[in-house]
Amino acid sequence: MLGELAALGTAISWTVSAVLYRRALADTKPLQANIVRLSCTSLLLVAFVVVIGKSTVFTSLPLYAVALSSLSGLIGLGLGDTLYMVSLKQIGVSRAVPISCTYPLFSLLFALLIQPKTVGLGVTIAAIAIVFGIWLLAKEEEPDKGLEQKGLRIRGALFALGAAIVWAVSITMINAAVTLPATSNLDSALVLNTIRVVSVAVFLLASTPLTDRKFTFTKVQRKSLILLVLGGLVALGLGWFLLAYSFLFISEAQAVPISSTTPLFAVVLGMIFLRERITIRNVAGTLAIVFGIFILFTL
């Protein structure tokens, strides 16, 4: 039961963080927002690990697990989350979150590429449901807004889809890191998650002379800074830790679909806190995606 509750907590954490990010992105560019979020969150996570007396765990971790965790961070939090923030800014929480949460489909596709086997009817139905859901969420609803708005929605959907593909790779890596015999415990899960965040934060800061030559990330407004830090703590500190923790009790095939219920919470919170317009098409697209994800993991 602990594994299932942890995975559900992941879904709720990711939804809350999406709302916080969306508000911060009103005054901040996605890349700069990601740099600020990761930098501040990494410092707080390291401080937390030190305060609770778990810093010695760093030296006891296998190099292989550290490498996997770091690479997972660079791919998922660096590239994937930047794409995700672009999509949040362009199409909002109620659309970006459901589309980006299609990563289980890509996890399955990658697995099939590694170990080819016959695709059954269930996989086909799930894939059709997910693609149909994406189409509903990306489809232009208000023609009177013109081609520019339609193009923005399509680009936002593509960014969210790109985030899903990248996340699929990242989650597989962190799962492999926390389920090794030497790391399958709560302390290791916490420290590996911290390493994951710190690695990408260091990389993004080191690359700012190329990606942000004017260092505009240092000029983020105080309100946006608070929202980004809170969002980072909820998503990267609590959310990813709960997901890694769930892997200790249940398999990835059980944890991922539970954590993928995020779209259901996103529709509700997007409407309540961001006043996003929710239509029958939004709800139908979200339900189709969630249905497809559950089908994938009940085969």
C-alpha positions in Angstrom: 0.0 0.0 0.0 2.9 2.4 0.7 4.1 2.1 -2.9 0.7 2.9 -4.3 0.2 5.9 -2.0 3.7 7.2 -2.8 3.0 7.0 -6.6 -0.3 8.8 -6.1 1.5 11.5 -4.1 3.8 11.9 -7.0 0.8 12.6 -9.3 -0.5 15.2 -7.0 2.9 16.8 -6.4 3.5 17.1 -10.2 0.1 18.8 -10.7 0.7 21.3 -7.9 4.1 22.2 -9.3 2.7 22.6 -12.8 0.3 25.3 -11.5 3.1 27.1 -9.7 5.4 26.9 -12.8 2.6 28.3 -15.0 2.2 31.3 -12.8 5.9 32.0 -12.7 6.2 31.6 -16.5 4.0 34.6 -17.0 7.0 36.8 -16.3 9.9 34.4 -17.0 11.3 32.6 -20.0 11.3 28.7 -19.7 15.0 28.2 -19.8 15.8 30.9 -17.3 13.0 29.6 -15.1 14.4 26.1 -15.2 17.9 27.3 -14.3 16.6 29.2 -11.3 14.3 26.3 -10.2 17.1 23.7 -10.4 19.8 25.8 -8.8 17.7 26.8 -5.8 16.2 23.4 -5.3 19.5 21.6 -5.5 20.9 23.8 -2.7 17.9 23.1 -0.5 18.0 19.4 -1.2 21.7 19.2 -0.3 21.1 21.2 2.8 18.3 18.9 3.8 20.4 15.8 3.3 23.2 17.3 5.4 20.8 18.4 8.2 19.2 15.0 8.6 22.7 13.4 8.8 22.6 11.4 5.5 25.6 13.0 3.8 27.7 9.9 4.3 25.4 8.0 2.0 27.0 9.9 -0.9 30.3 8.1 -0.5 28.6 4.7 -0.2 26.8 4.8 -3.5 28.0 2.7 -6.5 29.5 4.7 -9.2 27.1 3.1 -11.7 24.1 4.4 -9.8 25.5 7.9 -9.5 26.2 8.0 -13.2 22.7 6.8 -14.1 21.1 9.3 -11.7 23.2 12.2 -13.1 22.4 11.3 -16.7 18.8 10.9 -15.8 18.8 14.4 -14.5 20.5 15.9 -17.5 18.1 14.3 -19.9 14.9 14.5 -17.9 15.2 17.7 -15.8 17.5 19.6 -18.1 16.0 19.0 -21.6 12.7 17.4 -20.7 11.5 20.0 -18.1 12.6 22.9 -20.3 10.4 21.5 -23.1 7.6 21.0 -20.6 7.9 24.6 -19.3 7.7 25.9 -22.9 4.5 23.9 -23.4 3.0 25.1 -20.1 3.6 28.7 -21.2 2.1 28.2 -24.6 -0.9 26.0 -24.0 -1.5 25.9 -20.2 -1.6 23.3 -17.5 -4.8 21.5 -18.6 -3.4 20.7 -22.0 0.4 20.5 -21.4 0.2 18.1 -18.5 -2.0 15.4 -20.1 0.1 15.4 -23.3 3.4 15.3 -21.4 2.1 12.4 -19.3 2.0 10.1 -22.3 5.6 9.1 -21.5 4.6 5.5 -20.5 3.7 4.9 -24.2 7.2 5.8 -25.2 8.7 3.8 -22.4 6.9 0.8 -23.9 8.1 1.6 -27.4 11.7 1.9 -26.2 11.3 -1.5 -24.5 10.0 -3.0 -27.7 12.9 -1.6 -29.6 15.3 -3.3 -27.2 13.5 -6.6 -27.0 11.3 -6.8 -30.1 8.1 -8.8 -29.8 4.6 -9.0 -31.3 2.4 -6.1 -30.4 -0.9 -7.3 -29.1 -4.4 -5.8 -29.4 -4.2 -4.1 -26.0 -1.1 -2.1 -26.9 -2.7 -1.0 -30.2 -5.9 0.1 -28.4 -3.8 2.0 -25.8 -1.7 3.7 -28.5 -4.8 4.8 -30.4 -6.5 6.1 -27.3 -3.4 8.2 -26.4 -2.9 9.6 -29.9 -6.6 10.4 -30.0 -6.4 12.2 -26.7 -3.4 14.2 -27.9 -5.2 15.2 -31.0 -8.2 16.4 -29.0 -6.1 18.5 -26.7 -4.0 20.0 -29.6 -7.0 20.7 -31.9 -7.9 24.4 -32.3 -11.2 25.1 -30.5 -11.7 28.8 -31.4 -11.2 29.4 -35.1 -11.9 33.1 -34.7 -8.5 33.5 -33.0 -6.7 32.9 -36.3 -3.9 30.8 -37.6 -1.3 32.3 -35.2 -3.1 31.0 -32.1 -3.6 27.6 -33.8 0.1 27.4 -34.6 0.9 28.2 -31.0 -1.3 25.4 -29.7 0.2 22.9 -32.1 3.8 23.9 -31.2 2.9 23.8 -27.5 1.6 20.3 -28.0 4.7 19.2 -29.8 6.9 20.6 -27.0 4.8 18.6 -24.4 5.2 15.5 -26.6 8.9 16.0 -26.8 9.0 16.3 -23.0 7.2 12.9 -22.7 9.7 11.2 -25.0 12.7 12.5 -23.0 11.0 11.7 -19.6 10.5 8.1 -20.7 14.3 7.7 -21.1 15.0 9.6 -17.8 12.5 7.6 -15.7 14.0 4.3 -16.9 17.4 5.4 -15.8 16.5 6.6 -12.4 14.5 3.4 -11.9 17.6 1.3 -12.7 19.6 3.4 -10.3 17.4 3.1 -7.2 16.6 -0.6 -7.7 20.2 -1.9 -7.5 20.9 -4.2 -4.6 23.1 -1.6 -3.0 20.7 1.3 -3.4 17.2 -0.3 -2.8 16.6 1.6 0.4 15.1 5.0 1.5 18.3 6.8 2.2 19.8 5.9 -1.2 16.7 6.9 -3.0 16.8 10.4 -1.3 20.5 10.9 -2.0 20.3 9.7 -5.6 17.4 12.0 -6.3 19.5 14.9 -4.8 22.4 13.9 -7.1 20.0 13.9 -10.0 19.0 17.5 -9.4 22.4 18.8 -8.4 24.0 17.4 -11.6 21.7 19.1 -14.0 21.8 22.4 -12.0 25.6 22.5 -12.2 25.5 21.7 -15.9 22.9 24.5 -16.7 24.8 27.0 -14.6 28.1 26.1 -16.3 26.5 26.5 -19.8 24.9 29.9 -19.1 27.7 31.8 -20.9 26.4 30.0 -24.0 22.6 29.8 -23.3 22.0 33.0 -21.4 24.9 35.4 -22.1 23.2 38.3 -20.3 22.6 36.1 -17.2 18.9 37.1 -17.2 18.1 34.3 -14.9 19.6 36.4 -12.1 17.0 39.1 -12.7 13.9 37.0 -12.1 11.2 38.8 -10.1 10.8 37.9 -6.5 7.3 36.5 -6.9 8.4 34.3 -9.8 11.5 33.2 -7.8 9.3 32.1 -4.9 6.9 30.2 -7.2 9.7 28.4 -9.0 11.5 27.4 -5.8 8.2 26.1 -4.3 7.4 24.3 -7.5 10.9 22.8 -7.6 10.7 21.5 -4.0 7.2 20.0 -4.7 8.1 18.4 -8.0 11.8 17.6 -7.7 12.1 17.2 -3.9 8.8 15.6 -3.0 7.4 14.3 -6.3 10.5 12.5 -7.6 11.4 11.2 -4.2 8.0 9.7 -3.8 8.3 8.1 -7.2 11.7 6.7 -6.4 10.4 5.5 -3.0 7.4 3.8 -4.7 9.9 1.7 -6.8 11.1 0.1 -3.5 7.6 -1.4 -2.9 6.0 -1.9 -6.3 7.3 -2.4 -9.8 7.7 0.4 -12.4 4.8 -1.2 -14.3 2.6 -0.4 -11.2 4.0 2.9 -10.1 4.1 4.7 -13.4 0.4 4.4 -14.3 -0.6 5.6 -10.8 1.7 8.6 -11.1 0.3 9.2 -14.6 -3.1 10.1 -13.2 -1.6 13.7 -13.0 -3.8 14.8 -16.0 -7.0 14.3 -14.0 -5.7 16.6 -11.3 -4.3 19.0 -13.8 -7.7 19.7 -15.4 -9.3 20.5 -12.0 -6.5 22.6 -10.6 -6.0 24.4 -14.0 -9.7 25.4 -13.9 -9.7 26.4 -10.2 -6.4 28.2 -9.7 -5.5 29.4 -13.3 -9.1 29.9 -14.6 -8.3 27.9 -17.7 -11.2 27.2 -20.0 -12.2 23.6 -19.7 -14.3 22.1 -22.4 -15.7 18.7 -23.3 -12.8 18.2 -25.7 -10.3 18.9 -22.9 -12.0 16.4 -20.6 -12.4 13.8 -23.3 -8.8 14.1 -24.4 -7.5 13.8 -20.9 -9.7 10.7 -20.1 -8.5 9.1 -23.4 -4.9 9.5 -22.5 -5.4 8.2 -18.9 -7.4 5.3 -20.3 -4.6 4.5 -22.7 -1.9 4.6 -20.1 -3.8 2.2 -17.8 -4.4 -0.2 -20.6 -0.7 -0.3 -21.2 0.0 -1.4 -17.7 -2.8 -4.0 -17.3 -1.6 -6.2 -20.2 
